Amino acid sequence: MALEYMHEELLKQLMSYGANNAKQNAWEVQWREAVASAGHPLPCPKCFNDDLATGHLQPLPAEPKRARCKCSSCKTYFECPDED
């Protein structure tokens, strides 16, 4: 899954939930930490905006050129283009 495309889509989702700049920046920090370390799961934008620290994204099977994931906590599905 191409993380740069997923990052863009999930950031848009976070903004659509009404996250302010500080919350967006904090989510970005968690995202970068997760990408840098295989031990940190990707943060769910919905859970993050709702101040639920347990939301982590799990990859799902998807059609070609698409990436899908589901939050382990809130069960929200996310889908985005996967150009790689």
mmCIF file of the N, C-alpha and C atoms, coordinates in Angstrom:
data_MODEL
# 
_entry.id   MODEL 
# 
loop_
_atom_site.group_PDB 
_atom_site.id 
_atom_site.type_symbol 
_atom_site.label_atom_id 
_atom_site.label_alt_id 
_atom_site.label_comp_id 
_atom_site.label_asym_id 
_atom_site.label_entity_id 
_atom_site.label_seq_id 
_atom_site.pdbx_PDB_ins_code 
_atom_site.Cartn_x 
_atom_site.Cartn_y 
_atom_site.Cartn_z 
_atom_site.occupancy 
_atom_site.B_iso_or_equiv 
_atom_site.pdbx_formal_charge 
_atom_site.auth_seq_id 
_atom_site.auth_comp_id 
_atom_site.auth_asym_id 
_atom_site.auth_atom_id 
_atom_site.pdbx_PDB_model_num 
ATOM 1   N N  . MET A 1 1  ? 0.851   -1.167 0.000  1.00 0.00 ? 1  MET A N  1 
ATOM 2   C CA . MET A 1 1  ? 0.000   0.000  0.000  1.00 0.00 ? 1  MET A CA 1 
ATOM 3   C C  . MET A 1 1  ? 0.894   1.225  0.000  1.00 0.00 ? 1  MET A C  1 
ATOM 4   N N  . ALA A 1 2  ? 0.603   2.173  -0.861 1.00 0.00 ? 2  ALA A N  1 
ATOM 5   C CA . ALA A 1 2  ? 1.407   3.386  -0.969 1.00 0.00 ? 2  ALA A CA 1 
ATOM 6   C C  . ALA A 1 2  ? 1.015   4.350  0.144  1.00 0.00 ? 2  ALA A C  1 
ATOM 7   N N  . LEU A 1 3  ? 1.879   4.485  1.104  1.00 0.00 ? 3  LEU A N  1 
ATOM 8   C CA . LEU A 1 3  ? 1.546   5.263  2.294  1.00 0.00 ? 3  LEU A CA 1 
ATOM 9   C C  . LEU A 1 3  ? 1.331   6.747  2.014  1.00 0.00 ? 3  LEU A C  1 
ATOM 10  N N  . GLU A 1 4  ? 1.997   7.288  0.987  1.00 0.00 ? 4  GLU A N  1 
ATOM 11  C CA . GLU A 1 4  ? 1.803   8.715  0.720  1.00 0.00 ? 4  GLU A CA 1 
ATOM 12  C C  . GLU A 1 4  ? 0.378   9.006  0.268  1.00 0.00 ? 4  GLU A C  1 
ATOM 13  N N  . TYR A 1 5  ? -0.215  8.106  -0.523 1.00 0.00 ? 5  TYR A N  1 
ATOM 14  C CA . TYR A 1 5  ? -1.602  8.301  -0.963 1.00 0.00 ? 5  TYR A CA 1 
ATOM 15  C C  . TYR A 1 5  ? -2.564  8.100  0.203  1.00 0.00 ? 5  TYR A C  1 
ATOM 16  N N  . MET A 1 6  ? -2.275  7.106  1.020  1.00 0.00 ? 6  MET A N  1 
ATOM 17  C CA . MET A 1 6  ? -3.118  6.855  2.184  1.00 0.00 ? 6  MET A CA 1 
ATOM 18  C C  . MET A 1 6  ? -3.025  8.036  3.153  1.00 0.00 ? 6  MET A C  1 
ATOM 19  N N  . HIS A 1 7  ? -1.828  8.551  3.343  1.00 0.00 ? 7  HIS A N  1 
ATOM 20  C CA . HIS A 1 7  ? -1.635  9.700  4.233  1.00 0.00 ? 7  HIS A CA 1 
ATOM 21  C C  . HIS A 1 7  ? -2.514  10.870 3.802  1.00 0.00 ? 7  HIS A C  1 
ATOM 22  N N  . GLU A 1 8  ? -2.486  11.197 2.520  1.00 0.00 ? 8  GLU A N  1 
ATOM 23  C CA . GLU A 1 8  ? -3.285  12.312 2.007  1.00 0.00 ? 8  GLU A CA 1 
ATOM 24  C C  . GLU A 1 8  ? -4.774  12.091 2.269  1.00 0.00 ? 8  GLU A C  1 
ATOM 25  N N  . GLU A 1 9  ? -5.255  10.912 1.970  1.00 0.00 ? 9  GLU A N  1 
ATOM 26  C CA . GLU A 1 9  ? -6.675  10.616 2.146  1.00 0.00 ? 9  GLU A CA 1 
ATOM 27  C C  . GLU A 1 9  ? -7.075  10.643 3.624  1.00 0.00 ? 9  GLU A C  1 
ATOM 28  N N  . LEU A 1 10 ? -6.276  10.061 4.479  1.00 0.00 ? 10 LEU A N  1 
ATOM 29  C CA . LEU A 1 10 ? -6.619  10.031 5.902  1.00 0.00 ? 10 LEU A CA 1 
ATOM 30  C C  . LEU A 1 10 ? -6.542  11.421 6.528  1.00 0.00 ? 10 LEU A C  1 
ATOM 31  N N  . LEU A 1 11 ? -5.623  12.239 6.059  1.00 0.00 ? 11 LEU A N  1 
ATOM 32  C CA . LEU A 1 11 ? -5.562  13.620 6.547  1.00 0.00 ? 11 LEU A CA 1 
ATOM 33  C C  . LEU A 1 11 ? -6.826  14.377 6.127  1.00 0.00 ? 11 LEU A C  1 
ATOM 34  N N  . LYS A 1 12 ? -7.291  14.155 4.907  1.00 0.00 ? 12 LYS A N  1 
ATOM 35  C CA . LYS A 1 12 ? -8.554  14.765 4.469  1.00 0.00 ? 12 LYS A CA 1 
ATOM 36  C C  . LYS A 1 12 ? -9.708  14.301 5.352  1.00 0.00 ? 12 LYS A C  1 
ATOM 37  N N  . GLN A 1 13 ? -9.710  13.021 5.686  1.00 0.00 ? 13 GLN A N  1 
ATOM 38  C CA . GLN A 1 13 ? -10.758 12.497 6.564  1.00 0.00 ? 13 GLN A CA 1 
ATOM 39  C C  . GLN A 1 13 ? -10.696 13.172 7.930  1.00 0.00 ? 13 GLN A C  1 
ATOM 40  N N  . LEU A 1 14 ? -9.504  13.306 8.476  1.00 0.00 ? 14 LEU A N  1 
ATOM 41  C CA . LEU A 1 14 ? -9.335  13.951 9.773  1.00 0.00 ? 14 LEU A CA 1 
ATOM 42  C C  . LEU A 1 14 ? -9.896  15.379 9.734  1.00 0.00 ? 14 LEU A C  1 
ATOM 43  N N  . MET A 1 15 ? -9.595  16.105 8.677  1.00 0.00 ? 15 MET A N  1 
ATOM 44  C CA . MET A 1 15 ? -10.105 17.468 8.543  1.00 0.00 ? 15 MET A CA 1 
ATOM 45  C C  . MET A 1 15 ? -11.625 17.468 8.405  1.00 0.00 ? 15 MET A C  1 
ATOM 46  N N  . SER A 1 16 ? -12.178 16.484 7.711  1.00 0.00 ? 16 SER A N  1 
ATOM 47  C CA . SER A 1 16 ? -13.635 16.424 7.547  1.00 0.00 ? 16 SER A CA 1 
ATOM 48  C C  . SER A 1 16 ? -14.341 16.153 8.874  1.00 0.00 ? 16 SER A C  1 
ATOM 49  N N  . TYR A 1 17 ? -13.635 15.548 9.833  1.00 0.00 ? 17 TYR A N  1 
ATOM 50  C CA . TYR A 1 17 ? -14.202 15.328 11.165 1.00 0.00 ? 17 TYR A CA 1 
ATOM 51  C C  . TYR A 1 17 ? -14.130 16.584 12.019 1.00 0.00 ? 17 TYR A C  1 
ATOM 52  N N  . GLY A 1 18 ? -13.510 17.640 11.491 1.00 0.00 ? 18 GLY A N  1 
ATOM 53  C CA . GLY A 1 18 ? -13.454 18.918 12.203 1.00 0.00 ? 18 GLY A CA 1 
ATOM 54  C C  . GLY A 1 18 ? -12.209 19.133 13.038 1.00 0.00 ? 18 GLY A C  1 
ATOM 55  N N  . ALA A 1 19 ? -11.160 18.373 12.780 1.00 0.00 ? 19 ALA A N  1 
ATOM 56  C CA . ALA A 1 19 ? -9.923  18.519 13.556 1.00 0.00 ? 19 ALA A CA 1 
ATOM 57  C C  . ALA A 1 19 ? -9.296  19.894 13.320 1.00 0.00 ? 19 ALA A C  1 
ATOM 58  N N  . ASN A 1 20 ? -8.893  20.531 14.408 1.00 0.00 ? 20 ASN A N  1 
ATOM 59  C CA . ASN A 1 20 ? -8.218  21.823 14.290 1.00 0.00 ? 20 ASN A CA 1 
ATOM 60  C C  . ASN A 1 20 ? -6.750  21.597 13.906 1.00 0.00 ? 20 ASN A C  1 
ATOM 61  N N  . ASN A 1 21 ? -6.019  22.688 13.705 1.00 0.00 ? 21 ASN A N  1 
ATOM 62  C CA . ASN A 1 21 ? -4.622  22.576 13.267 1.00 0.00 ? 21 ASN A CA 1 
ATOM 63  C C  . ASN A 1 21 ? -3.758  21.820 14.268 1.00 0.00 ? 21 ASN A C  1 
ATOM 64  N N  . ALA A 1 22 ? -3.963  22.064 15.548 1.00 0.00 ? 22 ALA A N  1 
ATOM 65  C CA . ALA A 1 22 ? -3.163  21.378 16.568 1.00 0.00 ? 22 ALA A CA 1 
ATOM 66  C C  . ALA A 1 22 ? -3.406  19.869 16.523 1.00 0.00 ? 22 ALA A C  1 
ATOM 67  N N  . LYS A 1 23 ? -4.645  19.478 16.354 1.00 0.00 ? 23 LYS A N  1 
ATOM 68  C CA . LYS A 1 23 ? -4.969  18.055 16.301 1.00 0.00 ? 23 LYS A CA 1 
ATOM 69  C C  . LYS A 1 23 ? -4.402  17.433 15.017 1.00 0.00 ? 23 LYS A C  1 
ATOM 70  N N  . GLN A 1 24 ? -4.478  18.156 13.912 1.00 0.00 ? 24 GLN A N  1 
ATOM 71  C CA . GLN A 1 24 ? -3.905  17.669 12.659 1.00 0.00 ? 24 GLN A CA 1 
ATOM 72  C C  . GLN A 1 24 ? -2.399  17.472 12.807 1.00 0.00 ? 24 GLN A C  1 
ATOM 73  N N  . ASN A 1 25 ? -1.731  18.432 13.431 1.00 0.00 ? 25 ASN A N  1 
ATOM 74  C CA . ASN A 1 25 ? -0.280  18.321 13.632 1.00 0.00 ? 25 ASN A CA 1 
ATOM 75  C C  . ASN A 1 25 ? 0.065   17.138 14.530 1.00 0.00 ? 25 ASN A C  1 
ATOM 76  N N  . ALA A 1 26 ? -0.717  16.934 15.580 1.00 0.00 ? 26 ALA A N  1 
ATOM 77  C CA . ALA A 1 26 ? -0.467  15.810 16.485 1.00 0.00 ? 26 ALA A CA 1 
ATOM 78  C C  . ALA A 1 26 ? -0.681  14.482 15.770 1.00 0.00 ? 26 ALA A C  1 
ATOM 79  N N  . TRP A 1 27 ? -1.693  14.408 14.908 1.00 0.00 ? 27 TRP A N  1 
ATOM 80  C CA . TRP A 1 27 ? -1.935  13.189 14.128 1.00 0.00 ? 27 TRP A CA 1 
ATOM 81  C C  . TRP A 1 27 ? -0.758  12.929 13.187 1.00 0.00 ? 27 TRP A C  1 
ATOM 82  N N  . GLU A 1 28 ? -0.261  13.997 12.565 1.00 0.00 ? 28 GLU A N  1 
ATOM 83  C CA . GLU A 1 28 ? 0.890   13.887 11.662 1.00 0.00 ? 28 GLU A CA 1 
ATOM 84  C C  . GLU A 1 28 ? 2.101   13.312 12.397 1.00 0.00 ? 28 GLU A C  1 
ATOM 85  N N  . VAL A 1 29 ? 2.325   13.722 13.639 1.00 0.00 ? 29 VAL A N  1 
ATOM 86  C CA . VAL A 1 29 ? 3.438   13.200 14.426 1.00 0.00 ? 29 VAL A CA 1 
ATOM 87  C C  . VAL A 1 29 ? 3.261   11.696 14.641 1.00 0.00 ? 29 VAL A C  1 
ATOM 88  N N  . GLN A 1 30 ? 2.064   11.286 15.026 1.00 0.00 ? 30 GLN A N  1 
ATOM 89  C CA . GLN A 1 30 ? 1.817   9.851  15.210 1.00 0.00 ? 30 GLN A CA 1 
ATOM 90  C C  . GLN A 1 30 ? 1.977   9.089  13.907 1.00 0.00 ? 30 GLN A C  1 
ATOM 91  N N  . TRP A 1 31 ? 1.503   9.662  12.812 1.00 0.00 ? 31 TRP A N  1 
ATOM 92  C CA . TRP A 1 31 ? 1.640   9.013  11.503 1.00 0.00 ? 31 TRP A CA 1 
ATOM 93  C C  . TRP A 1 31 ? 3.117   8.789  11.181 1.00 0.00 ? 31 TRP A C  1 
ATOM 94  N N  . ARG A 1 32 ? 3.935   9.837  11.327 1.00 0.00 ? 32 ARG A N  1 
ATOM 95  C CA . ARG A 1 32 ? 5.368   9.726  11.011 1.00 0.00 ? 32 ARG A CA 1 
ATOM 96  C C  . ARG A 1 32 ? 6.047   8.691  11.908 1.00 0.00 ? 32 ARG A C  1 
ATOM 97  N N  . GLU A 1 33 ? 5.680   8.655  13.189 1.00 0.00 ? 33 GLU A N  1 
ATOM 98  C CA . GLU A 1 33 ? 6.250   7.657  14.095 1.00 0.00 ? 33 GLU A CA 1 
ATOM 99  C C  . GLU A 1 33 ? 5.868   6.244  13.655 1.00 0.00 ? 33 GLU A C  1 
ATOM 100 N N  . ALA A 1 34 ? 4.634   6.061  13.226 1.00 0.00 ? 34 ALA A N  1 
ATOM 101 C CA . ALA A 1 34 ? 4.181   4.745  12.787 1.00 0.00 ? 34 ALA A CA 1 
ATOM 102 C C  . ALA A 1 34 ? 4.901   4.308  11.516 1.00 0.00 ? 34 ALA A C  1 
ATOM 103 N N  . VAL A 1 35 ? 5.087   5.226  10.590 1.00 0.00 ? 35 VAL A N  1 
ATOM 104 C CA . VAL A 1 35 ? 5.770   4.898  9.335  1.00 0.00 ? 35 VAL A CA 1 
ATOM 105 C C  . VAL A 1 35 ? 7.244   4.584  9.588  1.00 0.00 ? 35 VAL A C  1 
ATOM 106 N N  . ALA A 1 36 ? 7.852   5.299  10.518 1.00 0.00 ? 36 ALA A N  1 
ATOM 107 C CA . ALA A 1 36 ? 9.270   5.103  10.813 1.00 0.00 ? 36 ALA A CA 1 
ATOM 108 C C  . ALA A 1 36 ? 9.543   3.815  11.583 1.00 0.00 ? 36 ALA A C  1 
ATOM 109 N N  . SER A 1 37 ? 8.557   3.306  12.283 1.00 0.00 ? 37 SER A N  1 
ATOM 110 C CA . SER A 1 37 ? 8.755   2.117  13.105 1.00 0.00 ? 37 SER A CA 1 
ATOM 111 C C  . SER A 1 37 ? 7.691   1.081  12.792 1.00 0.00 ? 37 SER A C  1 
ATOM 112 N N  . ALA A 1 38 ? 8.120   -0.091 12.397 1.00 0.00 ? 38 ALA A N  1 
ATOM 113 C CA . ALA A 1 38 ? 7.172   -1.152 12.065 1.00 0.00 ? 38 ALA A CA 1 
ATOM 114 C C  . ALA A 1 38 ? 6.340   -1.572 13.276 1.00 0.00 ? 38 ALA A C  1 
ATOM 115 N N  . GLY A 1 39 ? 6.765   -1.222 14.468 1.00 0.00 ? 39 GLY A N  1 
ATOM 116 C CA . GLY A 1 39 ? 6.047   -1.607 15.674 1.00 0.00 ? 39 GLY A CA 1 
ATOM 117 C C  . GLY A 1 39 ? 4.879   -0.707 16.037 1.00 0.00 ? 39 GLY A C  1 
ATOM 118 N N  . HIS A 1 40 ? 4.791   0.470  15.402 1.00 0.00 ? 40 HIS A N  1 
ATOM 119 C CA . HIS A 1 40 ? 3.704   1.399  15.701 1.00 0.00 ? 40 HIS A CA 1 
ATOM 120 C C  . HIS A 1 40 ? 2.635   1.310  14.614 1.00 0.00 ? 40 HIS A C  1 
ATOM 121 N N  . PRO A 1 41 ? 1.383   1.043  15.002 1.00 0.00 ? 41 PRO A N  1 
ATOM 122 C CA . PRO A 1 41 ? 0.314   0.986  13.994 1.00 0.00 ? 41 PRO A CA 1 
ATOM 123 C C  . PRO A 1 41 ? -0.086  2.383  13.517 1.00 0.00 ? 41 PRO A C  1 
ATOM 124 N N  . LEU A 1 42 ? -0.616  2.445  12.311 1.00 0.00 ? 42 LEU A N  1 
ATOM 125 C CA . LEU A 1 42 ? -1.080  3.714  11.757 1.00 0.00 ? 42 LEU A CA 1 
ATOM 126 C C  . LEU A 1 42 ? -2.294  4.199  12.539 1.00 0.00 ? 42 LEU A C  1 
ATOM 127 N N  . PRO A 1 43 ? -2.354  5.494  12.872 1.00 0.00 ? 43 PRO A N  1 
ATOM 128 C CA . PRO A 1 43 ? -3.458  6.009  13.677 1.00 0.00 ? 43 PRO A CA 1 
ATOM 129 C C  . PRO A 1 43 ? -4.732  6.235  12.856 1.00 0.00 ? 43 PRO A C  1 
ATOM 130 N N  . CYS A 1 44 ? -5.855  5.881  13.426 1.00 0.00 ? 44 CYS A N  1 
ATOM 131 C CA . CYS A 1 44 ? -7.153  6.107  12.799 1.00 0.00 ? 44 CYS A CA 1 
ATOM 132 C C  . CYS A 1 44 ? -7.533  7.578  12.952 1.00 0.00 ? 44 CYS A C  1 
ATOM 133 N N  . PRO A 1 45 ? -7.862  8.269  11.855 1.00 0.00 ? 45 PRO A N  1 
ATOM 134 C CA . PRO A 1 45 ? -8.212  9.686  11.981 1.00 0.00 ? 45 PRO A CA 1 
ATOM 135 C C  . PRO A 1 45 ? -9.496  9.918  12.782 1.00 0.00 ? 45 PRO A C  1 
ATOM 136 N N  . LYS A 1 46 ? -10.452 9.033  12.665 1.00 0.00 ? 46 LYS A N  1 
ATOM 137 C CA . LYS A 1 46 ? -11.710 9.205  13.406 1.00 0.00 ? 46 LYS A CA 1 
ATOM 138 C C  . LYS A 1 46 ? -11.471 9.053  14.903 1.00 0.00 ? 46 LYS A C  1 
ATOM 139 N N  . CYS A 1 47 ? -10.820 7.991  15.307 1.00 0.00 ? 47 CYS A N  1 
ATOM 140 C CA . CYS A 1 47 ? -10.527 7.789  16.728 1.00 0.00 ? 47 CYS A CA 1 
ATOM 141 C C  . CYS A 1 47 ? -9.644  8.903  17.269 1.00 0.00 ? 47 CYS A C  1 
ATOM 142 N N  . PHE A 1 48 ? -8.658  9.304  16.482 1.00 0.00 ? 48 PHE A N  1 
ATOM 143 C CA . PHE A 1 48 ? -7.752  10.359 16.920 1.00 0.00 ? 48 PHE A CA 1 
ATOM 144 C C  . PHE A 1 48 ? -8.520  11.646 17.161 1.00 0.00 ? 48 PHE A C  1 
ATOM 145 N N  . ASN A 1 49 ? -9.421  11.999 16.244 1.00 0.00 ? 49 ASN A N  1 
ATOM 146 C CA . ASN A 1 49 ? -10.211 13.209 16.412 1.00 0.00 ? 49 ASN A CA 1 
ATOM 147 C C  . ASN A 1 49 ? -11.139 13.115 17.620 1.00 0.00 ? 49 ASN A C  1 
ATOM 148 N N  . ASP A 1 50 ? -11.629 11.917 17.895 1.00 0.00 ? 50 ASP A N  1 
ATOM 149 C CA . ASP A 1 50 ? -12.519 11.699 19.044 1.00 0.00 ? 50 ASP A CA 1 
ATOM 150 C C  . ASP A 1 50 ? -11.753 11.452 20.341 1.00 0.00 ? 50 ASP A C  1 
ATOM 151 N N  . ASP A 1 51 ? -10.418 11.621 20.303 1.00 0.00 ? 51 ASP A N  1 
ATOM 152 C CA . ASP A 1 51 ? -9.540  11.437 21.462 1.00 0.00 ? 51 ASP A CA 1 
ATOM 153 C C  . ASP A 1 51 ? -9.530  10.003 21.981 1.00 0.00 ? 51 ASP A C  1 
ATOM 154 N N  . LEU A 1 52 ? -9.690  9.042  21.073 1.00 0.00 ? 52 LEU A N  1 
ATOM 155 C CA . LEU A 1 52 ? -9.583  7.631  21.429 1.00 0.00 ? 52 LEU A CA 1 
ATOM 156 C C  . LEU A 1 52 ? -8.225  7.141  20.957 1.00 0.00 ? 52 LEU A C  1 
ATOM 157 N N  . ALA A 1 53 ? -7.336  6.884  21.856 1.00 0.00 ? 53 ALA A N  1 
ATOM 158 C CA . ALA A 1 53 ? -5.959  6.528  21.502 1.00 0.00 ? 53 ALA A CA 1 
ATOM 159 C C  . ALA A 1 53 ? -5.830  5.097  20.975 1.00 0.00 ? 53 ALA A C  1 
ATOM 160 N N  . THR A 1 54 ? -6.895  4.305  21.032 1.00 0.00 ? 54 THR A N  1 
ATOM 161 C CA . THR A 1 54 ? -6.766  2.897  20.678 1.00 0.00 ? 54 THR A CA 1 
ATOM 162 C C  . THR A 1 54 ? -7.015  2.596  19.213 1.00 0.00 ? 54 THR A C  1 
ATOM 163 N N  . GLY A 1 55 ? -7.434  3.554  18.415 1.00 0.00 ? 55 GLY A N  1 
ATOM 164 C CA . GLY A 1 55 ? -7.760  3.281  17.017 1.00 0.00 ? 55 GLY A CA 1 
ATOM 165 C C  . GLY A 1 55 ? -6.539  3.081  16.144 1.00 0.00 ? 55 GLY A C  1 
ATOM 166 N N  . HIS A 1 56 ? -6.386  1.868  15.629 1.00 0.00 ? 56 HIS A N  1 
ATOM 167 C CA . HIS A 1 56 ? -5.264  1.550  14.747 1.00 0.00 ? 56 HIS A CA 1 
ATOM 168 C C  . HIS A 1 56 ? -5.793  0.937  13.463 1.00 0.00 ? 56 HIS A C  1 
ATOM 169 N N  . LEU A 1 57 ? -5.167  1.287  12.367 1.00 0.00 ? 57 LEU A N  1 
ATOM 170 C CA . LEU A 1 57 ? -5.630  0.831  11.060 1.00 0.00 ? 57 LEU A CA 1 
ATOM 171 C C  . LEU A 1 57 ? -5.018  -0.506 10.684 1.00 0.00 ? 57 LEU A C  1 
ATOM 172 N N  . GLN A 1 58 ? -5.875  -1.383 10.202 1.00 0.00 ? 58 GLN A N  1 
ATOM 173 C CA . GLN A 1 58 ? -5.454  -2.706 9.751  1.00 0.00 ? 58 GLN A CA 1 
ATOM 174 C C  . GLN A 1 58 ? -5.683  -2.786 8.248  1.00 0.00 ? 58 GLN A C  1 
ATOM 175 N N  . PRO A 1 59 ? -4.681  -3.200 7.462  1.00 0.00 ? 59 PRO A N  1 
ATOM 176 C CA . PRO A 1 59 ? -4.866  -3.304 6.012  1.00 0.00 ? 59 PRO A CA 1 
ATOM 177 C C  . PRO A 1 59 ? -5.871  -4.395 5.661  1.00 0.00 ? 59 PRO A C  1 
ATOM 178 N N  . LEU A 1 60 ? -6.592  -4.175 4.562  1.00 0.00 ? 60 LEU A N  1 
ATOM 179 C CA . LEU A 1 60 ? -7.573  -5.129 4.055  1.00 0.00 ? 60 LEU A CA 1 
ATOM 180 C C  . LEU A 1 60 ? -7.295  -5.416 2.585  1.00 0.00 ? 60 LEU A C  1 
ATOM 181 N N  . PRO A 1 61 ? -7.751  -6.561 2.082  1.00 0.00 ? 61 PRO A N  1 
ATOM 182 C CA . PRO A 1 61 ? -7.627  -6.820 0.647  1.00 0.00 ? 61 PRO A CA 1 
ATOM 183 C C  . PRO A 1 61 ? -8.393  -5.753 -0.139 1.00 0.00 ? 61 PRO A C  1 
ATOM 184 N N  . ALA A 1 62 ? -7.870  -5.411 -1.299 1.00 0.00 ? 62 ALA A N  1 
ATOM 185 C CA . ALA A 1 62 ? -8.510  -4.376 -2.119 1.00 0.00 ? 62 ALA A CA 1 
ATOM 186 C C  . ALA A 1 62 ? -8.322  -4.699 -3.595 1.00 0.00 ? 62 ALA A C  1 
ATOM 187 N N  . GLU A 1 63 ? -9.108  -4.039 -4.403 1.00 0.00 ? 63 GLU A N  1 
ATOM 188 C CA . GLU A 1 63 ? -8.977  -4.158 -5.852 1.00 0.00 ? 63 GLU A CA 1 
ATOM 189 C C  . GLU A 1 63 ? -7.649  -3.540 -6.286 1.00 0.00 ? 63 GLU A C  1 
ATOM 190 N N  . PRO A 1 64 ? -7.180  -3.892 -7.477 1.00 0.00 ? 64 PRO A N  1 
ATOM 191 C CA . PRO A 1 64 ? -5.944  -3.273 -7.972 1.00 0.00 ? 64 PRO A CA 1 
ATOM 192 C C  . PRO A 1 64 ? -6.053  -1.747 -7.983 1.00 0.00 ? 64 PRO A C  1 
ATOM 193 N N  . LYS A 1 65 ? -4.961  -1.109 -7.683 1.00 0.00 ? 65 LYS A N  1 
ATOM 194 C CA . LYS A 1 65 ? -4.846  0.355  -7.656 1.00 0.00 ? 65 LYS A CA 1 
ATOM 195 C C  . LYS A 1 65 ? -5.676  0.998  -6.544 1.00 0.00 ? 65 LYS A C  1 
ATOM 196 N N  . ARG A 1 66 ? -6.090  0.225  -5.538 1.00 0.00 ? 66 ARG A N  1 
ATOM 197 C CA . ARG A 1 66 ? -6.819  0.740  -4.385 1.00 0.00 ? 66 ARG A CA 1 
ATOM 198 C C  . ARG A 1 66 ? -6.160  0.215  -3.118 1.00 0.00 ? 66 ARG A C  1 
ATOM 199 N N  . ALA A 1 67 ? -6.261  0.956  -2.046 1.00 0.00 ? 67 ALA A N  1 
ATOM 200 C CA . ALA A 1 67 ? -5.816  0.506  -0.730 1.00 0.00 ? 67 ALA A CA 1 
ATOM 201 C C  . ALA A 1 67 ? -7.002  0.651  0.213  1.00 0.00 ? 67 ALA A C  1 
ATOM 202 N N  . ARG A 1 68 ? -7.187  -0.337 1.062  1.00 0.00 ? 68 ARG A N  1 
ATOM 203 C CA . ARG A 1 68 ? -8.280  -0.299 2.037  1.00 0.00 ? 68 ARG A CA 1 
ATOM 204 C C  . ARG A 1 68 ? -7.737  -0.660 3.404  1.00 0.00 ? 68 ARG A C  1 
ATOM 205 N N  . CYS A 1 69 ? -8.350  -0.064 4.416  1.00 0.00 ? 69 CYS A N  1 
ATOM 206 C CA . CYS A 1 69 ? -8.011  -0.419 5.785  1.00 0.00 ? 69 CYS A CA 1 
ATOM 207 C C  . CYS A 1 69 ? -9.237  -0.207 6.658  1.00 0.00 ? 69 CYS A C  1 
ATOM 208 N N  . LYS A 1 70 ? -9.170  -0.791 7.852  1.00 0.00 ? 70 LYS A N  1 
ATOM 209 C CA . LYS A 1 70 ? -10.277 -0.711 8.797  1.00 0.00 ? 70 LYS A CA 1 
ATOM 210 C C  . LYS A 1 70 ? -9.686  -0.459 10.181 1.00 0.00 ? 70 LYS A C  1 
ATOM 211 N N  . CYS A 1 71 ? -10.358 0.389  10.935 1.00 0.00 ? 71 CYS A N  1 
ATOM 212 C CA . CYS A 1 71 ? -9.902  0.674  12.295 1.00 0.00 ? 71 CYS A CA 1 
ATOM 213 C C  . CYS A 1 71 ? -10.251 -0.485 13.213 1.00 0.00 ? 71 CYS A C  1 
ATOM 214 N N  . SER A 1 72 ? -9.297  -0.879 14.033 1.00 0.00 ? 72 SER A N  1 
ATOM 215 C CA . SER A 1 72 ? -9.505  -1.980 14.971 1.00 0.00 ? 72 SER A CA 1 
ATOM 216 C C  . SER A 1 72 ? -10.456 -1.597 16.100 1.00 0.00 ? 72 SER A C  1 
ATOM 217 N N  . SER A 1 73 ? -10.639 -0.306 16.317 1.00 0.00 ? 73 SER A N  1 
ATOM 218 C CA . SER A 1 73 ? -11.463 0.152  17.431 1.00 0.00 ? 73 SER A CA 1 
ATOM 219 C C  . SER A 1 73 ? -12.861 0.605  16.993 1.00 0.00 ? 73 SER A C  1 
ATOM 220 N N  . CYS A 1 74 ? -12.938 1.608  16.125 1.00 0.00 ? 74 CYS A N  1 
ATOM 221 C CA . CYS A 1 74 ? -14.240 2.158  15.726 1.00 0.00 ? 74 CYS A CA 1 
ATOM 222 C C  . CYS A 1 74 ? -14.852 1.441  14.531 1.00 0.00 ? 74 CYS A C  1 
ATOM 223 N N  . LYS A 1 75 ? -14.069 0.571  13.876 1.00 0.00 ? 75 LYS A N  1 
ATOM 224 C CA . LYS A 1 75 ? -14.521 -0.252 12.740 1.00 0.00 ? 75 LYS A CA 1 
ATOM 225 C C  . LYS A 1 75 ? -14.817 0.557  11.476 1.00 0.00 ? 75 LYS A C  1 
ATOM 226 N N  . THR A 1 76 ? -14.343 1.799  11.402 1.00 0.00 ? 76 THR A N  1 
ATOM 227 C CA . THR A 1 76 ? -14.513 2.619  10.211 1.00 0.00 ? 76 THR A CA 1 
ATOM 228 C C  . THR A 1 76 ? -13.599 2.108  9.103  1.00 0.00 ? 76 THR A C  1 
ATOM 229 N N  . TYR A 1 77 ? -14.126 2.038  7.878  1.00 0.00 ? 77 TYR A N  1 
ATOM 230 C CA . TYR A 1 77 ? -13.349 1.647  6.706  1.00 0.00 ? 77 TYR A CA 1 
ATOM 231 C C  . TYR A 1 77 ? -12.839 2.889  6.008  1.00 0.00 ? 77 TYR A C  1 
ATOM 232 N N  . PHE A 1 78 ? -11.643 2.802  5.482  1.00 0.00 ? 78 PHE A N  1 
ATOM 233 C CA . PHE A 1 78 ? -11.059 3.872  4.684  1.00 0.00 ? 78 PHE A CA 1 
ATOM 234 C C  . PHE A 1 78 ? -10.544 3.256  3.389  1.00 0.00 ? 78 PHE A C  1 
ATOM 235 N N  . GLU A 1 79 ? -10.671 3.986  2.309  1.00 0.00 ? 79 GLU A N  1 
ATOM 236 C CA . GLU A 1 79 ? -10.198 3.519  1.003  1.00 0.00 ? 79 GLU A CA 1 
ATOM 237 C C  . GLU A 1 79 ? -9.548  4.679  0.286  1.00 0.00 ? 79 GLU A C  1 
ATOM 238 N N  . CYS A 1 80 ? -8.480  4.399  -0.449 1.00 0.00 ? 80 CYS A N  1 
ATOM 239 C CA . CYS A 1 80 ? -7.790  5.440  -1.192 1.00 0.00 ? 80 CYS A CA 1 
ATOM 240 C C  . CYS A 1 80 ? -7.092  4.830  -2.403 1.00 0.00 ? 80 CYS A C  1 
ATOM 241 N N  . PRO A 1 81 ? -6.695  5.695  -3.344 1.00 0.00 ? 81 PRO A N  1 
ATOM 242 C CA . PRO A 1 81 ? -5.930  5.202  -4.490 1.00 0.00 ? 81 PRO A CA 1 
ATOM 243 C C  . PRO A 1 81 ? -4.584  4.671  -4.037 1.00 0.00 ? 81 PRO A C  1 
ATOM 244 N N  . ASP A 1 82 ? -4.096  3.666  -4.717 1.00 0.00 ? 82 ASP A N  1 
ATOM 245 C CA . ASP A 1 82 ? -2.774  3.103  -4.447 1.00 0.00 ? 82 ASP A CA 1 
ATOM 246 C C  . ASP A 1 82 ? -2.063  3.032  -5.788 1.00 0.00 ? 82 ASP A C  1 
ATOM 247 N N  . GLU A 1 83 ? -1.299  4.042  -6.095 1.00 0.00 ? 83 GLU A N  1 
ATOM 248 C CA . GLU A 1 83 ? -0.686  4.165  -7.416 1.00 0.00 ? 83 GLU A CA 1 
ATOM 249 C C  . GLU A 1 83 ? 0.578   3.372  -7.579 1.00 0.00 ? 83 GLU A C  1 
ATOM 250 N N  . ASP A 1 84 ? 1.140   2.848  -6.500 1.00 0.00 ? 84 ASP A N  1 
ATOM 251 C CA . ASP A 1 84 ? 2.403   2.098  -6.622 1.00 0.00 ? 84 ASP A CA 1 
ATOM 252 C C  . ASP A 1 84 ? 2.136   0.625  -6.828 1.00 0.00 ? 84 ASP A C  1 
# 
